Amino acid sequence: MRDRIARLFTWLWLALTPRPPRRPGRHTAAFLAEQPEPTSQSEPASVWRTPWQGPSAETVREIFRECPELPYLQRERWRAAAFAEIGVDYDHPTTNITPVRAGVHA
């Protein structure tokens, strides 16, 4: 009996309360008629559409192959100078940080 009374009150509540107007379903002609026409908007310029601004791979390989007979630190400084000539920042102190750590902790 309790369930029947609860269902009756629920039905009355749903029947007497105002509902918002129903929108047509996605697959109906009325819904498709409501859709605005697509406008041609230009997409924002992507970073990937611009050409590569850095040095070519051949140029970088050539810089790394030159002066292999120099000691490590001089070779890194030479590479940094070579990259600076072509306008690229070469962060040579962080390429091999292990000797720096060994010197600090010793």
C-alpha positions as CSV (number, residue, x, y, z in Angstrom):
1,M,0.0,0.0,0.0
2,R,2.8,2.3,0.9
3,D,4.4,1.8,-2.6
4,R,1.1,2.6,-4.4
5,I,0.7,5.9,-2.4
6,A,4.3,6.9,-3.2
7,R,3.8,6.2,-6.9
8,L,0.6,8.2,-6.9
9,F,2.3,11.2,-5.3
10,T,5.2,10.9,-7.7
11,W,2.8,10.8,-10.7
12,L,0.8,13.8,-9.4
13,W,4.0,15.7,-8.8
14,L,5.2,15.1,-12.3
15,A,1.8,15.8,-13.9
16,L,1.3,19.1,-12.1
17,T,4.7,20.7,-12.2
18,P,5.6,22.7,-15.3
19,R,8.3,21.2,-17.5
20,P,10.7,23.1,-19.7
21,P,9.8,22.8,-23.4
22,R,11.4,19.7,-25.0
23,R,14.0,20.1,-27.6
24,P,13.8,18.0,-30.7
25,G,16.1,15.0,-30.9
26,R,19.4,15.1,-32.8
27,H,18.1,13.0,-35.7
28,T,14.9,14.9,-36.4
29,A,14.4,17.4,-39.2
30,A,13.4,20.1,-36.7
31,F,16.8,19.8,-34.9
32,L,18.7,20.0,-38.1
33,A,16.7,23.1,-39.2
34,E,17.8,24.8,-35.9
35,Q,21.5,24.4,-36.6
36,P,23.3,27.5,-37.9
37,E,25.1,27.4,-41.2
38,P,28.8,26.8,-40.8
39,T,30.8,29.9,-41.4
40,S,34.3,29.8,-42.9
41,Q,36.6,30.8,-40.1
42,S,40.3,30.9,-40.6
43,E,42.1,28.6,-38.2
44,P,44.8,30.1,-36.1
45,A,48.3,29.7,-37.5
46,S,50.0,26.7,-36.1
47,V,53.5,26.6,-35.0
48,W,54.1,23.5,-37.0
49,R,53.1,25.3,-40.2
50,T,56.1,27.6,-40.0
51,P,59.4,26.4,-41.4
52,W,62.2,25.3,-39.1
53,Q,64.2,28.3,-38.0
54,G,67.3,26.5,-36.6
55,P,70.4,25.2,-38.3
56,S,70.2,22.2,-40.6
57,A,71.2,18.7,-39.4
58,E,74.2,18.8,-41.7
59,T,75.5,22.0,-40.3
60,V,75.2,20.7,-36.7
61,R,76.8,17.4,-37.6
62,E,79.7,19.3,-39.2
63,I,80.2,21.4,-36.1
64,F,80.3,18.3,-33.9
65,R,82.7,16.4,-36.2
66,E,85.3,19.3,-36.2
67,C,88.2,19.4,-33.8
68,P,87.9,16.0,-32.2
69,E,91.6,16.2,-31.0
70,L,90.8,19.0,-28.5
71,P,90.4,18.2,-24.8
72,Y,86.8,18.0,-23.6
73,L,86.4,21.5,-22.2
74,Q,88.1,23.2,-25.1
75,R,86.0,21.2,-27.6
76,E,82.8,22.2,-25.8
77,R,83.9,25.9,-25.9
78,W,84.8,25.6,-29.5
79,R,81.4,24.1,-30.3
80,A,79.7,26.9,-28.3
81,A,81.6,29.5,-30.3
82,A,80.7,27.8,-33.6
83,F,77.0,27.7,-32.7
84,A,77.1,31.3,-31.6
85,E,78.4,32.3,-35.0
86,I,75.3,30.9,-36.6
87,G,73.0,32.3,-33.9
88,V,72.2,29.3,-31.8
89,D,72.6,29.1,-28.0
90,Y,74.7,26.1,-27.1
91,D,74.6,25.5,-23.3
92,H,77.9,23.6,-23.0
93,P,78.3,23.7,-19.2
94,T,75.3,21.4,-18.7
95,T,76.2,18.8,-21.3
96,N,78.3,16.8,-18.9
97,I,77.4,17.8,-15.3
98,T,78.9,14.7,-13.6
99,P,82.4,16.1,-13.1
100,V,80.9,19.3,-11.6
101,R,78.9,17.2,-9.1
102,A,82.0,15.1,-8.3
103,G,84.0,18.3,-7.6
104,V,81.3,19.7,-5.3
105,H,80.8,16.6,-3.2
106,A,84.5,15.8,-2.9
